[in-house]
Amino acid sequence: MANTASKTRPKHLQLTAIRLPLPGIVSILHRISGAGLFLCLPLLLWLFDASLGSPDTFESFSAVVGHPLAKLLLLGLMWAYLHHFCAGVRFLLLDMHKGLELATARKSSVAVLVVSLTLTVILGVKLW
């Protein structure tokens, strides 16, 4: 019988000690951004309805969107949409067996992050 007392196995995983590769981080952010967009869909639909309704509802829309916290939330949702879109294109290419090599996968992960953040900054500055 093997001596199991000499082996010191962890009783739980230290998630903060695990170093996830960049493609894994992009994948997790893709899932988080999709869930965030789904959960905020009623808010986005209400804002869309208020912006297209009567002049009174447009005034309420302008008051809500004019608040700095609402702008920050909408900026986060804009990043979530842009990241989800860019990562989705990357995953479609991976499903077609394009960019499966490790170096290419890392470069495409960096490209997803750079493009989504750059577009968020450009559109955020323009819309702020």
N, C-alpha and C positions, 0 to 999 in steps of 0.2 A: 504494500500500500504506500502510495506516495505521501510525503510529508507536506501537507497543504499549509501548515502553520508558517513555514519559512517563506512562502510567497506572500508578498504584501500587495494585494490587489485593491484598487480603489473601491470604496463602497458606493460612491456616486461620481458622476462625471462633473468635472469642473469646466463648465461651458466657456468661462472666461479664459481658460488656459489653452483651449483648442484654437489653433491657428487655421482658419478656413481660407482656402485659396480664393483668389479674386473671382473666378467664374462661379464659385459657390455663393459668394456674397451677392453677385449680380442676380443669381437665381433666387435667393431669399428676398432681395429687394423687389424683384419682379412679383413674387407672391404677395408681399406686404403692400406694394402699390396697388395691385389688383384688388385686394381685400379692402383697402382704404377707399378706392374709387367706388367700389360696390356699396360700401356702407354710407358714403356721402352722396350717393345718387339721389335720394329724396331731397336733400338740401340743394343740389345742383339743379334738379328739376323745378323746385320752387323758385329759385333765383331766375331761371330761364323764363318761367311763367310770369313772374313779376316784372321782368324786363320787357315782355311783349304785351302785357295787359294794358289796362287803362293808364292814363297819366297819373292817377293816384297810386296805383301799384308800382309804377315806375319810380315815383318819389320814395316809396318804402324800399324799393330795390336800391336806389342811389344812397339812401341813408345806411342801409346794411353794408353795402359794398364799400362805402366811404370810410368805414371804421378801420383803423390800423390792424386790429386783430383779425378782422374778416379778410383784409388784404393779405395778411400773412398766411391765413388758412387757404385762401385761393391760390397763393403762390405755391404752397405745399402740394395742393391738388394738381396744379399745373405741372410741377416736377413729377408727381406720381404718374400722370397721364403720359408725359414725354418719356419717362424711364420705362414704363410698361410697354409703350409702343416700340421703342428702340430695342429693348430686350426681347420683345415678341418677334421682331424681325430677325434678331440673332438666333433665337430658338427655331424659327422656321428654316433658316439656313442650316442649322445643325441637324434638323430632321431630314434635310435633303443631302446629308453627309458632306456638307461644305464646312471647312474649318474645324475639323475634329482633332487635328493635331494639337498638342499641348501648347506650343508657342502661338499658333493661330488662335486658339481658344482664349489665351490670356490677352492677346492683342485685341480681339473683338470685345472682350469684357471691358478693357480700358476704353475702347472706342464708344461703347454704350454709355459708360459713365461720363466721359468727356462731352459727347454729343448731347446727352440729356441735360447735363448741368449747364452747358453753354447755351442751349436753346432756352432753358429756364431763365437764365440771367438776361438774355436778349429780350425775350418776351416780357419778363417781369419788369425790366426797366422801361420798356415801351408802354406797358399797361399801368404801371404804378402811377 
